[in-house]
Amino acid sequence: MSGRSSEPVSAESSAAHGSDRELRADARRNREQILRTAQRSFAAEGLGVSLDEIARRAGVGPGTVHRHFPSKEALYLAVAIDQFRRLVAEAEVLAATDDPAVLFTLLSRMMATGAGNATVKSALVAAEFDLRTAAPDVAADLTRHVADLLGRARAAGAVRHDVTVEEVMALVAGAFAAIRHAGAETSPDRSAHIARLILDGLRPRPR
């Protein structure tokens, strides 16, 4: 058995590790702030907002934006995937409740998110980006949550019995097109009204 004692960790080494963690945390915060700013800017003003202007609004340097997102297309894709992740997190919260009607809450949120990011999604389609290919795990998680909530709602009689998860997801996609066709992307009230009209078709028909 060796009598050699382990070398103590120097204060300088500990400080370096702490500094690394702080840098990683700063990088995450910067990235999140850039995504939030880009999403708001694109939704309000379209895709013409430059990366440098997004950097200014986010309170970071242009180099920080370009390090995280080397092109506009990369930023578009990151914004869309981030919104998917947020919807998955919201679905997980809703799934923890006992209310079978939370399916409608999630679908309404999905439609509102799609309406707010219509320009970004259009850009991705034009650039031949497929979110299901770019983030298959996130897309699958969201579909799974919708399927679970649909099953619960169907069992409780809160939704018509003959609807499938594939049809529900198709209706959500169709809502984006309907909202865009009506020019309601920038009007939360009008887009929510269109969403309610579509979701009413999922409710049980009166006997």
N, C-alpha and C positions, 0 to 999 in steps of 0.2 A: 504494500500500500504506500503510495507516494506521500511524502510529507510536504509536497509543494502546495502552497496555498494559492487559491485563485487570485488573479490580479484584480485589485479594486477598480471599479469603473471611475474614471476621472470625472471631475466636475465639468471639464471642457467637453468630454464625450457626451455626458448627460445633457448638457446645454445644446450640443449639436443636434441630438435626437429630438429634443424639445423644439428646436428651431425648425427641423424638418417637418414635424407634425403641424406646427403653426403655419408653415408655408403651404402644406397640403390643405389645411382648413381654409386658408385664405384663397387658394386656387378654387376650391369648391364653392366658396361664397361668391367669388367673382363670376364663376361660370353660371351659377344660379341667378345672380343679378342680371347678367347679360341676357339670359334666356327670358326672364320676366320682362325686361325692358324691350327686347326684340318682339316678343309676343304682343305686348300692348301697342308698340309702334306699328307693326305690320297690320294689326287689326284695325287701328284707327286711320292709318295713312296709306296703306298699301305697301307694296314691296320696294318702292323707290327709296326708302330710308337707307342711307349708306351705313356701312359698318363703322366708319369713323363717327357718324352722328349717334349711332347706338352706343358706342363707347362713351361719348360725351354724356349722354343721358343716363348711362349706367354708373357714371362716376369712376370709370377706369380708363387707362390709356389705350390708344388704338392698338398697340402691340399686344396687349392682353387679349383683346378680342380676336386678333388674327392668330394668336397662338392656339386658342381654343377652337376657333372656327376659321380655317384658312380661306373659305369661300362663302358666298351668300348661300349657295346650295347646301353646304354643310350646316349652316345656321338654320335654314328652313327645316332640314331633316331633324336636327336636334330639338327645335321648338315643337315639332309635331310629336316626336317620341316622348318628350317631356310631358306633353299634355296627356298622352296615353298612360304614362306612369301615374300621373295624378288621378286619372279616372280609375285606374286599378286600385289605388289607395282608397279612394272614396267608396268604391264597390266593397272593399273589405270592411270598411266601417258600417256600411249599410247592411251587409250580410250578418253582422253581429246583432242586429235588432230582430224583433219578433213580428214586425209589421210586413205582411205579404205584399202590400202596395208599394214597398220601396223600389220595386222594379221600375215603376213609372218615374220615381225620383232620379234613378240612375240614367234611364233613357233620356229624360229631359236634360240632364246635365251633359250627356254625350252629344245631344243635338245642339245645345248651346255652345259647347266647346267647338264643335265642327263649324258652326256658323261664325264664331269669332276667329277661326283660323282658316276660313274658306280660301283666302288669297294664298296662304302658305300651301294648303293642300293642292290648289290649282297649279302652283309653281312646281310642286313635286311631281304631279302627274305629267306636266309638260316636259319635265326633265327625266321622265320615265323612272322615277323612284317609286318603289312599292313598299309601303310601310310594313306590310305583313312579311315581306322578305327582309327588310332592314332591321326589324325588331320582332321576330317571330314569337319570342317568349312573352313579350308584353301583349301582343295582339291575342295570343292564345289565352293568357291569363284573363284578359278583359272578356273574351268570348265565354270562357268558363264561368266567370262570375255572373254574366248575363243569363247563361243557361241555368245556373243554380237558382237564381232569383226568379226566373221564369217558372221553373218547376215548383217552387214554393207558392208563387202567385196562382198557378194553375190549380194546385191542390186545394187552395183556399177559395177558389172560385172568383178570384180578383181579376182574372184574365181569361179570355175565351180559350176553350180546351183544344181548339184545332190549330193553334199557332205554334210554329217551331222556332228554335233559336236562329236558324238560318234566315227565316222570314223576318224576324225581329231585327237582325243586323242589316238586312236589306232595306227595311223601313228607315232605319237610322241613316244609312247612306242616301236613301231617297230624300230624306228630310233636308240634307245639305243642299241637294240640287234644287228642291222646292224653295228653300229660303233664298238661295242665290238667284233663282229665276224671278222671285218677287222683289229682288233688290233690297232684302231685309237684313243683310249681313251686319250692318252697323246699327240696327235698331233692335235692342234686346226685347222690347215689348212685342214687336211684330214677329220676330223669329220665334218667340215663346208661344205666340198665338198659333202660328203654323205648326209648331211641335205638338201643341195640345190637340189640334185637329187630327193630326196623324195618330197620336197615341190613343185618341178616343176609339179608333178602329180596333184596338186590342182588347177593349173592355167587353165583358159578356153582353150579348144582345138581350134585350128584354123579351121575356116569353109572352 
